[in-house]
Amino acid sequence: MTKAFQYKPEDKIYCSMTLYDACIHAFDALPICALVDSRFLCMHAESPHSGPLCDVLLCDPSEKFDDIDEEQPDFKPNDVRGCAYFFSYYACRDFLLRNNLLSIIRGHEVQKDDVRFFRKSSRTNFPVIVSLFSAPNYCDTYNNVAVTLRLDANQHLSVIHIEAHSHPFVLPNYENGFQFGERFILYYTTHLLLSIFNMYSPEELAAEDGRKDKTDRPDIQALVNEAEKERIKNYDQAIQLDQIFERRPNT
């Protein structure tokens, strides 16, 4: 999962695998759910169909959750996700009653209208489920407003909205600015130098300081031909060419 969502490669490049292993160890120690004020059960999804942990992370309220229909099943397979279950109002109500809880606060589904208060219990007159989502503009697609709930000292719940902000600019493939700019500097510097060198021909360079162009001499022409054939194999021949075309002084 961490590899698929780029956390592992990002940690590996920017930090170290030691830090990654420490973070995973910390994540493994996080609780699956939490009980707040002995009344609110906070979890990712919902109470499981069976077992203490089964489907806690992936269950969803049924489409007819708010409908008054006692004939609907408590749980049915979630054919949308292809895993876990849909649960009904009655399954949730009974779970709260058995465990002396007021409501379940969950964050498994994006909420277009920031937070959703589901059907209220006839016993407590409080929504049996509150769904919220704490990631604004999820996947840069949903344009949703994120929400957190605050429980104050007087046991009153308040909704806190979080707006989305533009992402900081990030270079592709985890490059830093120096790596990204280096190739452009090399490219344009090379082309600049080549443009300067190509402004004058060997004849013009020789004439500039009063010397005659030597490239028409047979021995020099033979050396040039060897260079074009990539047959320059010793230091003395290379120095001769440098002196002709780059006007290197004799040493």
Buried (B, 14 or more C-beta within 10 A) or exposed (E): EBEEEEBBBEBBEEEEEEEBEEBBEEEEEEEEBEEEEEBBBBBEBBBBBEEEEBBBBBBBBBEEBBEEEEEBEBBEEBEEEEEBBBBBBBBBBBBBEEEEBBBBBBBBEBBEEBBBBBBBBEEBEBBBBBBBBEEBBBEEEBEBBBBBBEBEEEEEBEEEEBEBEEEEEEEEEEEEEEEEEEEEEEEEEEEEEEEEEEEEEBEEBBEEEEEEBBBEEEEBEEBBEBBEEEEBEEEEBEEBBEBBBEEEEEE
